[in-house]
Amino acid sequence: MTAEHTTAREPELLRLGGVSVRFTAAGPPALDAVDLDVAAREIVCVLGPSGSGKSTLLRVVAGLQQADAGQVLLEGREQRGVPAHRRGVGLMFQDHQLFPQHDVAGNVAFGLRMRGVSRAERERAVAGLLDLVGLPGTQRRAVASLSGGEQQRVALARALAPRPRLLMLDEPLGQLDRGLRERLVVELRSLFRELGTTVLAVTHDQGEAFALADRVVVMHEGRIAQSGTPLEVWQRPASEFVARFLGFDNVVEATVRGRAAATPWGAVPVPDGTADGPCRLLVRPAGVRLTAAPEGLNATVEARTFRGTHVSLLLEPAAGPRLEAACPLRDAPEVGARVGLSFAERDVVVLDAGGPAD
Ligand SMILES: Nc1ncnc2c1ncn2[C@@H]1O[C@H](COP(=O)(O)OP(=O)(O)OP(=O)(O)O)[C@@H](O)[C@H]1O
């Protein structure tokens, strides 16, 4: 350990510095000089499309994959050469791999038995953990007799049992149906908060990431495209890639001059302080306001989709590409209706330079 890691400031619980992994000499790296810090008790969710390097990142931290370059530090200590079982990290994978020949207690106690914890202590710990995950008294149940959601909780109890300093979850709720996932994710968050667990989770489901995380890290082609609180990333996607990944498609070329940008949709107001010149611009659907035609930009309603809290409208404007608008239920016009459009500055985001997402 070098001197800079022993200075006054507590080191991050996890620090990745310039971590690269390359599986093939010819292709792009799976991880490309990734820097990432995770503070103690922080819940970080890594989000990204398939193949962006999320699992590889977890595997490097766990010691299941060697980095070709860069450093992994846990509590300030370089982990190169430290085997997976000595890193003090817990892992829970998508297919939770419970041992079918063991009952619930046998599964939860697995890591404790490996560490030589006494039987009485194991029994106490298992009972406590099963209470914690909402499965009290299920010690003797066969894992095959449990529902998917219950098995997921057993897997979680097993991962928590050795009290890992860092808990890593790979698509933790991937197999479960949406309703159960939404409920479990809320439970997980409060459980981690209560225990003060530091969590690094990987998911391709943005709803899950946004509900679980203190901080969301969006990956693209082995690099971190954006890191921020769920609100920051949602409100201010940094690039066109992140915007489109989150499902925002109202992105156009624009030229900013003062407080407005010239776009194919006409003039769009931009936030104060935006630099003059060409850029890519996002208008979040909530910022596309409907007015009575023929005010503003005229458009026809092509489709409407009920989203529970609002209606999503697909609009064909008189000029420029199609637009999505989010509209309150009671105000949603019918398909075929002609409407006028205006744009709300607070939902306009100037995106970082860089080519359009592929
Ligand atoms: N063992 C391996 N050998 C060769 N290539 C690999 C290996 N593991 C991963 N890759 C490649 O590295 C890249 C990153 O893969 P990784 O599994 O980390 O992505 P991911 O974001 O977790 O994807 P998914 O969401 O599909 O699980 C992909 O291009 C993948 O094909």
The ligand as a Gaussian input file, in Angstrom:
#p B3LYP/6-31G(d) Opt

LIG

0 1
 N      -15.085000     -15.306000     -20.859000
 C      -15.184000     -14.502000     -21.920000
 N      -14.502000     -14.747000     -23.070000
 C      -14.618000     -13.926000     -24.136000
 N      -15.358000     -12.817000     -24.150000
 C      -16.059000     -12.510000     -23.057000
 C      -16.016000     -13.338000     -21.888000
 N      -16.815000     -12.784000     -20.939000
 C      -17.333000     -11.677000     -21.496000
 N      -16.880000     -11.497000     -22.759000
 C      -17.210000     -10.375000     -23.657000
 O      -16.922000      -9.173000     -22.969000
 C      -17.946000      -8.198000     -23.219000
 C      -18.579000      -7.764000     -21.913000
 O      -19.322000      -8.850000     -21.367000
 P      -20.104000      -8.795000     -20.000000
 O      -20.636000     -10.154000     -19.734000
 O      -19.259000      -8.165000     -18.977000
 O      -21.286000      -7.807000     -20.391000
 P      -22.640000      -7.501000     -19.607000
 O      -22.807000      -6.014000     -19.679000
 O      -22.606000      -8.120000     -18.271000
 O      -23.701000      -8.215000     -20.532000
 P      -25.095000      -8.955000     -20.122000
 O      -26.025000      -7.883000     -19.694000
 O      -25.507000      -9.580000     -21.422000
 O      -24.770000      -9.945000     -19.054000
 C      -18.915000      -8.824000     -24.203000
 O      -18.549000      -8.425000     -25.500000
 C      -18.687000     -10.307000     -24.008000
 O      -18.970000     -11.006000     -25.203000

